[in-house]
C-alpha cells in the first residue's frame, strides 16, 4: 500500500468509496488538528470535502461521537446519500 503523508504523519488509505480520495484536494485541509486522531474520514458534498477525525476504541480520547465503530452511523446520519468518501488510518511509527 502506498504511504500517504500529511504533516509528517503517515496514513494508509483504508477505504476509497467512489474515488473520494484526492491528495491535492485535501492536503491543505489536513492540519495539525488531525494529528491525534487514529483515522481521518472525508466526504464530499456540493463539490467540497469535509474532514472528521475518529479514534480507535482503545484510544484514551475516544468518545461516542468520534469512535470508529460508529462510522457507518455517522455516514448514514451526516453525509449526503451515496456521496464520495474515504477513510485514512494513521500508521503507527515503530519505537
Secondary structure in CASP SS format (residue, H / E / C, confidence):
PFRMAT SS
TARGET T0000
AUTHOR 0000-0000-0000
METHOD secondary structure of the structure
MODEL  1
X C 1.00
X C 1.00
X C 1.00
X E 1.00
X E 1.00
X E 1.00
X C 1.00
X C 1.00
X E 1.00
X E 1.00
X E 1.00
X E 1.00
X E 1.00
X E 1.00
X E 1.00
X E 1.00
X E 1.00
X C 1.00
X C 1.00
X C 1.00
X C 1.00
X C 1.00
X H 1.00
X H 1.00
X H 1.00
X H 1.00
X C 1.00
X C 1.00
X C 1.00
X C 1.00
X C 1.00
X H 1.00
X H 1.00
X H 1.00
X H 1.00
X H 1.00
X C 1.00
X C 1.00
X E 1.00
X E 1.00
X E 1.00
X E 1.00
X E 1.00
X E 1.00
X E 1.00
X C 1.00
X C 1.00
X E 1.00
X E 1.00
X E 1.00
X E 1.00
X E 1.00
X E 1.00
X E 1.00
X E 1.00
X C 1.00
X C 1.00
X C 1.00
X C 1.00
X C 1.00
X C 1.00
X C 1.00
X C 1.00
X H 1.00
X H 1.00
X H 1.00
X E 1.00
X H 1.00
X H 1.00
X H 1.00
X H 1.00
X H 1.00
X H 1.00
X H 1.00
X H 1.00
X H 1.00
X H 1.00
X H 1.00
X C 1.00
X C 1.00
X C 1.00
X C 1.00
X C 1.00
X C 1.00
X E 1.00
X E 1.00
X E 1.00
X E 1.00
X E 1.00
X E 1.00
X C 1.00
X C 1.00
X C 1.00
X C 1.00
X C 1.00
END
